[in-house]
């Protein structure tokens, strides 16, 4: 009778370094293939105009006031736009126009925005003595 001596198998080991390399490659792949898309914070539906200026037609950007369809006011454009009230807006206009007398104002109002809010912004701009007040519109097709 022959007896076989069974050798003890060593316990399997996981090579962590190889796993880390694979994870880094996957991470790099995901970072390269991901698209980063900027989305507007406030959805506006601008009114159409045949006299609308092309974007970038002026040299210095104007101070922008955004009025959404609910009538909420935001001072500035993009992600740094600050929500303001009509009274606070007037104070900001006066302080900014005294610092820069050549500052221009652009009103970006949704076409469903309350007309009263647009008039309040326009009056505050007149009180602050802005040289130029304009409104954003999209080109008519």
HELIX and SHEET records of a PDB file:
HELIX    1   1 UNK A   16  UNK A   33  1                                  18    
HELIX    2   2 UNK A   78  UNK A   80  5                                   3    
HELIX    3   3 UNK A   86  UNK A   99  1                                  14    
HELIX    4   4 UNK A  115  UNK A  127  1                                  13    
SHEET    1   A 2 UNK A  48  UNK A  49  0                                        
SHEET    2   A 2 UNK A 138  UNK A 139  1                                        
SHEET    1   B 5 UNK A  82  UNK A  84  0                                        
SHEET    2   B 5 UNK A  73  UNK A  75 -1                                        
SHEET    3   B 5 UNK A  63  UNK A  67 -1                                        
SHEET    4   B 5 UNK A 104  UNK A 109  1                                        
SHEET    5   B 5 UNK A 132  UNK A 135  1                                        
END                                                                             
